[in-house]
Amino acid sequence: RVVSIGGEHTLSLGVAKAVRESLGSYGIYIHVDAHLDSREEWPVGQKLSHATFVKHIISEVKPQAMAFLGFRSYDREELNFVSNLENALLLPTRDVRLMGNYELRQAIRGLIDSYPGPIHLSIDLDVLDPSIMPGVGNPEGFGLSYGEVLRIIKAVLDYGGSRVRAIDIVEYSPPNDPSLMSLPTVIRLILDVLNYL
């Protein structure tokens, strides 16, 4: 297993390619993020960035299935794109919040049990509400609590088991966190993921 820490979210494309190359297959990409990161280009004229890399994972790595969990900020183009994907689970922030723990775990389990192959869990810290995680590049209000994100992580690790071969924890931005208010939460999440593994 590889746990990638830090950096801009585009690094997940490199991780996805490495998983496929080293294991010979690529099963499920699980995107826990306030954004869908599925634009055609961002900024205008730039094809590869933190806001477009998911399209590259789809076209270049070709996952068997995908999940988008905790998203709440997107444009129409992105939403149409991910809504038309086959074998995709979409749970925006509101749905994650309204679902009981059993219901959320069953939704994640249903996806994991339906497709074989390695699992890649990618966590953008901006999925958390800015009240506890302001130190990111693109904060979005009305985000998930720490406990809600942990519910997602535990479900993926419980049902994915040894198939979870890569985990990314990305997008902490110290320049956007001058008081280092976000840092204890970042460290806690890294430790919780490593301890749970």
MARLUM-899660 format. One record per residue (C-alpha): z, y, x; residue number from 1. Coordinates in steps of 0.2 Angstrom, whole numbers, plus 5000, padded with zeros to 4 digits. Layout:
BEGIN
R    up  north  east    k
R     Z      Y     X  NUM
...
# end
This chain:
BEGIN
R    up  north  east    k
R  5000   5000  5000    1
R  4996   5018  5005    2
R  5006   5033  4999    3
R  4997   5049  5003    4
R  5008   5065  5003    5
R  5003   5083  5002    6
R  4986   5092  5003    7
R  4973   5097  4991    8
R  4968   5085  4977    9
R  4951   5082  4984   10
R  4959   5070  4997   11
R  4960   5057  4982   12
R  4942   5054  4984   13
R  4944   5049  5002   14
R  4958   5037  4997   15
R  4948   5030  4983   16
R  4933   5026  4995   17
R  4945   5018  5007   18
R  4953   5007  4994   19
R  4936   5001  4988   20
R  4930   4998  5006   21
R  4945   4989  5012   22
R  4948   4978  4997   23
R  4930   4976  4991   24
R  4933   4982  4974   25
R  4941   4997  4964   26
R  4949   4994  4948   27
R  4958   5008  4939   28
R  4960   5026  4944   29
R  4975   5034  4935   30
R  4975   5053  4936   31
R  4992   5062  4932   32
R  4987   5080  4932   33
R  4988   5096  4921   34
R  4969   5097  4924   35
R  4955   5085  4922   36
R  4946   5090  4938   37
R  4930   5085  4931   38
R  4919   5100  4932   39
R  4901   5100  4938   40
R  4905   5113  4952   41
R  4920   5124  4956   42
R  4919   5138  4961   43
R  4901   5141  4956   44
R  4889   5133  4968   45
R  4902   5121  4976   46
R  4900   5103  4971   47
R  4915   5096  4979   48
R  4932   5103  4977   49
R  4949   5100  4969   50
R  4941   5104  4952   51
R  4926   5092  4953   52
R  4932   5077  4964   53
R  4935   5065  4949   54
R  4916   5066  4945   55
R  4913   5060  4963   56
R  4925   5046  4961   57
R  4916   5040  4945   58
R  4899   5042  4953   59
R  4902   5036  4971   60
R  4917   5024  4969   61
R  4914   5018  4951   62
R  4931   5013  4944   63
R  4931   4999  4931   64
R  4943   5010  4921   65
R  4952   5027  4921   66
R  4967   5036  4914   67
R  4970   5054  4912   68
R  4988   5058  4908   69
R  4998   5074  4906   70
R  4982   5086  4905   71
R  4983   5102  4896   72
R  4971   5114  4904   73
R  4952   5111  4904   74
R  4935   5118  4898   75
R  4924   5110  4885   76
R  4912   5103  4898   77
R  4926   5093  4906   78
R  4934   5087  4890   79
R  4917   5081  4883   80
R  4913   5072  4899   81
R  4930   5062  4900   82
R  4929   5059  4881   83
R  4913   5051  4883   84
R  4918   5039  4897   85
R  4919   5021  4893   86
R  4935   5012  4897   87
R  4946   5028  4898   88
R  4963   5031  4892   89
R  4966   5050  4888   90
R  4984   5056  4884   91
R  4986   5075  4885   92
R  5003   5082  4888   93
R  5008   5083  4870   94
R  5004   5065  4867   95
R  5015   5060  4882   96
R  5029   5070  4875   97
R  5028   5063  4858   98
R  5027   5045  4862   99
R  5042   5035  4864  100
R  5045   5026  4880  101
R  5039   5009  4873  102
R  5024   5016  4865  103
R  5019   5025  4882  104
R  5022   5009  4892  105
R  5012   4999  4880  106
R  4997   5011  4881  107
R  4998   5010  4900  108
R  5000   4991  4900  109
R  4985   4989  4889  110
R  4974   4998  4901  111
R  4981   4989  4916  112
R  4980   4971  4908  113
R  4962   4974  4902  114
R  4955   4977  4920  115
R  4957   4967  4936  116
R  4956   4975  4953  117
R  4966   4988  4963  118
R  4975   5002  4955  119
R  4975   5020  4962  120
R  4989   5031  4955  121
R  4986   5050  4959  122
R  4999   5063  4955  123
R  4996   5081  4955  124
R  5012   5090  4955  125
R  5006   5103  4943  126
R  5008   5091  4929  127
R  5026   5096  4930  128
R  5031   5111  4920  129
R  5031   5127  4931  130
R  5050   5130  4927  131
R  5054   5115  4939  132
R  5038   5115  4949  133
R  5031   5133  4952  134
R  5025   5130  4970  135
R  5008   5123  4966  136
R  4991   5131  4967  137
R  4987   5131  4948  138
R  5003   5131  4938  139
R  5000   5128  4919  140
R  5014   5131  4906  141
R  5021   5118  4894  142
R  5020   5104  4907  143
R  5030   5088  4908  144
R  5048   5086  4913  145
R  5053   5076  4928  146
R  5059   5062  4917  147
R  5042   5061  4908  148
R  5032   5060  4924  149
R  5044   5046  4930  150
R  5041   5036  4914  151
R  5023   5036  4918  152
R  5025   5031  4936  153
R  5038   5017  4932  154
R  5026   5010  4919  155
R  5011   5010  4931  156
R  5022   5002  4945  157
R  5030   4989  4933  158
R  5014   4983  4925  159
R  5002   4986  4940  160
R  5014   4977  4952  161
R  5006   4973  4969  162
R  4989   4979  4962  163
R  4995   4997  4965  164
R  4987   4999  4982  165
R  4987   5018  4983  166
R  4998   5032  4977  167
R  4994   5051  4980  168
R  5007   5065  4978  169
R  4997   5081  4980  170
R  4995   5100  4978  171
R  5012   5106  4983  172
R  5009   5123  4990  173
R  5022   5132  5001  174
R  5014   5149  5001  175
R  5016   5148  4982  176
R  5034   5143  4983  177
R  5042   5157  4994  178
R  5060   5153  4988  179
R  5056   5134  4991  180
R  5062   5131  4973  181
R  5050   5117  4971  182
R  5054   5108  4987  183
R  5069   5098  4981  184
R  5059   5091  4967  185
R  5044   5086  4978  186
R  5056   5077  4990  187
R  5065   5068  4975  188
R  5048   5062  4968  189
R  5042   5056  4985  190
R  5059   5046  4987  191
R  5059   5040  4969  192
R  5041   5033  4971  193
R  5045   5025  4988  194
R  5062   5018  4982  195
R  5053   5011  4966  196
R  5040   5002  4977  197
# end
